Structures are given as structure tokens and as C-alpha cells.
Amino acid sequence: MKSKDKIITGIFCAIIICIYFIAGSYKCVDSNINKIYKVYLDGEIIGAIDDKEALYNLIDEKQQAIKDKYNVENVYPPNSLEVIETYSYNTKTTDLNTIYNKIEELQDFTIHGYEVKMSATKDHEAFNIYVLDREVFTEAIEDFILAFIDEQSYENYINGTQGNIEDVGIIYKEMGFVEDISIREKYISTNDKIYETSNELAQDLLFGFNYKEQSYTVKVGDTIESVAETFELNPQEILIANSRYSSKDSLLTIGDKLMIAYVIPEISFTYEVNEMKEVEYDFDKEIVRDNTKPSSYSEITTPGVKGLARVTSGYTVVNGKLSSDVKNIAYEEIRKTVNQVTTKGKKVVVSWGWEVFEDTGTGWTWPTIDRYVVTSAFGYRELGGGKKHNGIDISGTPWGSNIYAANEGTVVYTYSGCPNNGSYPNSCGGGYGNQVVIDHSNNVFTIYAHMMRDIPVRVGQYVSKKQVIGHMGNSGQSTGTHLHFGVSIGNPRSGGTFYNPRDLYR
């Protein structure tokens, strides 16, 4: 063997021998190190143990009350507990019961469940929901949806079996929630609100997490509408809270208990609608004088006939509330409107030789063009909060279309300082946006709100029935093109009492 090869071989053997002795030495040192587990809570060490599983088992064994409360098989450590394996010459460990007592004192134990995350929206902050079982959330969401849409329609939408509209009907589109919703498995703190049943969760989602339930015992003469009025509720809120009743015309049983609660949803279920329906339009009432007839004479000489049209509309619904921005897609006139004409005789009052003709009043005309849709009725329309709607909202007619004086009178107030497009909420014009108020004498006033700012009338001006006083807009506290039309006894700007504008046309 050459000397060079001998040198290389010697070096290799030396390396092998060194590795052997180092490994042997390490093995000797390792035999004196103990494996232990350091226990941390919220990042702070609270002790050391030699058996991690023993701690977990102790926690599980001692929490029978939690197991009984939630009907679960296992209880787990807090989410902030960390048990880290380490090696140490120090063999001293902490008693398991001491560790357990510290954990119980400082933190809450957990059970297996699901965390549901709800994203923030313009109406709600982000929040989390905790449920024992995924099905609890799934069923609660379905119950929430069915509070605002009938079950058959929902099933048809889900199954794709809605079919086509022939004469009248509704097609639902784009159902979903405004919020982004995600669900994942998680060990949930027993100090958190954990929903065990879908019914409890559905009620909280519908009526708000802080709602207080009260009940009412049905008495003789009660109807769903009268009970709703008593508690300043929308009748729909009575139906949502008492699902055994299908409509506001359902008969109540004397002695029955009704749940009374404002509907203040924590999430927003929305869908698009295409609806074809037949709409009746009120006729105007006209009065003509026949001076050849005695003053006592009064006869309907032309009977009024309501107009009838088949209208296809598109609109959005959020939590049962119809958007004010209705788009008319198609319009087919079925029957023309014929105004009612009443012929009255001459009424004469003799005063210093003069004959004074005294009018006995005229009928009211609708304040918009046809093709309108009343999207919000008079009364407690808002779900949650008992806010009364002091008029009706009329939509469906195009942006910029005419708004008419419902009867002759004197303009007593106008406001045109708001942008044509408003929002919700928006306080411009006191929320009414651009508006006109007319005094019709006999202490009867009408108000026309959310108009465009190009108001063609001025304060003090006398206007005739059917005169153009403004145009359809979306100003003030508004979510779409519509007219808010109100009627009051007394000036609405100084304490007048509102009543249903529909009563003018009956």
C-alpha cells in the first residue's frame, strides 16, 4: 500500500472511532435526561407534568356537569392551554390536581362543536355563532328563511321546479344571504353561548339576540291585525312569531297565547322576484252641475269602472321587506278606467240679492300615473321597533314621471334642497327629501315626498286637481324611486294626525 493510501485510510478510521465515542458519550448523557411536559395557559407556565394524557383524562373525568348540560361524551382543555414536550435533568413535576385546579380557576373548559362566522354588512357588525352540531345551524337557517317565504316556493326554487308564469305568479331568483357565512369545527369554550337546538337559534336570529318574549291571551273580537296594532307591530311580525297562523285573516282562538316580539333580524336573507299580477286602478270621481235640477238632486250619471292591467314587475326583497325600487318589465291593459261622474243640482244661497253656488266637494285623484305598485302600506310596516309608516309608498312608475295634486288646494310648503338620489338612512328634508305639502281646506293636507328637486310649484300657489306638482325621484331617506304619499288632519309639519290615504278612494 502506498504511503498516501495509508494516510487516507488512517484518517478515515480516526473519524469512525471519534463518531463511535461521541455517540457512546451522548447515549450516556441522554440516559440521565427526563422527558416531561411543561403546561402553559395563555402563554404563562403553570407547572410541569410527566403524563400529558393523564391531565386530559382528569379534565374529562371531573367535568360531568358539563357533559350532562350539553349531553356530550367528552370535555376538553381550554383553547389557550399548551402542553409542550421537553427534556430536563430536573425530575420535579407538579401534582395533576394542582394543575387542574389552576386551569379551572383561570379558564373555561371546552367541548367539541362548530363555529359559524358571519361577516360584517352595512346593517350588522361581524359576529360568531357556536352550535353543538352542524345540523342545528342548517335547520335554524331554513326556519329563518321560511319565516319570509312559503315552504313550497322555497322548495321549488331549491329543486329548480318553479316552471313558467302563464297568467299570474311569481318567479324567485338569486336567493341568498347578504353576509358571507363560513362554518368550521372547533373546541368551544363552555362560557360562550352554545346553541343546542335549531328552534332557539332561529328565534334569536329572527328577533335579535337580546329580545324579550312576552305573550298575549286572545280575547273576544281580537284579530291578528288588531293585536298587532295594540302592540305597535306589523301583522307579519305576529305571523312570524306564531307560525301556526298562515295569514292575517286567520281566525284566533279565544284563550290562545300569542307570542309578541319585534322582528329584528341579525342576518339578511334576500332574493329577487319577477311577479306577474293583475292590478286594479282606482277611478277618479268627478262632479258636474246641472242648474236645471233642484239643489237636492244628486245622481251618479256615469258609474265608475276600475281599470285592470296585467303587470310584470321586478323587485328585491330583504327579510320580507319589499324594496321601494320596483321595475315594471311589462304592462298589458285589460280594461280601461272609467271615471265616476256625479251630477248635482244647483244649490242657491240668497245673500243681498246675489246667488252664491256652493260646491259640496269633489273626488280625489291618484297622485301618480298608472302602472304603479304600492310597496309599503300605511301603518306599522317596519319589522322591529314599532315604527309607524304615516302614508303609502308608490313605486313602479319611471324615474322622472309625473306626480299630481290629489285634489285642488293651496301649496303651503315645498323643499327642494336634496340631491335627486338619497340613501338609507338620510336626514335630508327630515328624511322626506324633496317634498310638497298642499292644504285642501277643511283642515285636510296631503304630503308628497322623495321627489326630484325640480319642483314646479311654490308656496301660496293654488293648484288644481291632477296638476303636475313634481316628479318621481329617490331623495332623502329612500332606497329606490318612489313617492311617499301621506294625508293628515292638520298640517303634517305642525302636529297633524295622519290617516290611511287609501280611505280617500273608497
Buried (B, 14 or more C-beta within 10 A) or exposed (E): EEEEEEEEEEEEEEEEEEEEEEEEEEEEEEEEEEEBBBBBBEEEEBBBBEEBEEBBEBBBEBBEEBBEEBEBEEBBBBBBBBBEEEEEEEEEBBEBEEBBEBBBEBBBBBBBBBBBBBBEBEBBEEBEBBBBBBEBBEBBBBBBBBBBBEEEBBEBBEEEEBEEBEEEEBBBEEBEBBBEBEBEEBBBBBEEEBBBBBEEBBBBBBBBEEBEEEEBEBEEEBBBBEBBBEBBBBBBBBBBBBEEBEEBEBEBEEEBEBBBBBBBBBBBBBBBBBBBBEBEBBBBBBBEBEEEBEBEBEEEEBEBEEBBBBBBBBBBBBBBBBBBBBBBEEBEBEEEBBBBBBBBBBBBEEEEEEEEEEEEEBBBBBBBBBBBBBBBBBBBBBBBEEEBBBBBBBBBBEBEBBBBBBBBBBBBBBBBEBBBBBEEEBEBBEBBBBBBBBBBEEEBBBBBBBBBBEBEBEEEBEBEBBBEBBBBBBBBBBBBBBBBBBBBEEBBBEEBEBBBBBEBBE
